[in-house]
């Protein structure tokens, strides 16, 4: 269904010859920026990850490539023998400068199992994840949620409201996704900055409750 | 691995990184996607073009992911290049917030505060 997609790109020089690569002057971080945190947005192709990232990012979303450098264990590709070192996946990401010292990066990553090789490094040190759900294609979200639970990554679920997509009552959706009652499930419009910001705030508040357990 | 568009194939990566893989360098492997890098020098004659490009773009802090995006090179190759610059004292890395099993409340408050200003 999704063997081709804008999220799987071949690398290739794109900037003008003679122009040194780098951020525009207005995209520079403060010199005092001392540390960064990351949040991962996971979902199937076309669910709106890049839209969400772009809506809250202060810079035009950028694309980075991660290559699988080890043998292609688990790659469901019959050509895997000869192509085992050439698997490249592009990830879009954006940035929010939180204060003079702290920066938040948001990475969008595909949820399909064949991209899970990316997850080790990506989730290492991540605050948590947003699972972006399209109600027309719940099956990708199943696998993603199961995998996040397995890894112990805290996450919230955001339902991207596509025009014409079936509207499910929250309780029904929660049951369909087999979500733990404590995991926040919210609606969002990935095109709106305030809506995406609220999703991130929901994640942070949820992490906060996990970090500050109520006294017994 | 034949074909007309081999510029970005393994051969190019091999040349850029001097054939070293990420696994070979501890410093390289320690670099997270969101480790912030700041140059400690200016581009100098004789520097490899990729090193010079990184030093030029990192006059202000920049994450490893951004360096990879602007250089249009995979993160694994960028880690190797950055490790060279760090080892030579030409750049400094500002480590990401240490990965705890759960982030601490103070950090989360700072993030929430920053998001609320959006």
Interface residues (C-beta under 8 A of the other chain):
Chain A: X10 X11 X12 X13 X14 X15 X20 X21 X22 X23 X28 X29 X30 X31 X33 X34 X35 X36 X37 X38 X56 X62 X63 X64 X65 X66 X67 X69 X85 X86 X88 X93 X95 X96 X97 X98 X99 X102 X103 X104 X105 X107 X121 X122 X124 X125 X127 X152 X154 X193 X194 X197 X200 X201 X204 X205 X207 X208 X210 X211 X212
Chain B: X1 X5 X7 X8 X9 X10 X21 X22 X23 X32 X33 X34 X35 X36 X38 X53 X56 X57 X59 X60 X61 X62 X63 X65 X66 X68 X69 X70 X71 X72 X73 X74 X75 X76 X94 X95 X96 X97 X98 X99 X101 X102 X103 X104 X105 X107 X108 X109 X110 X111 X112 X113 X114 X115 X116 X118
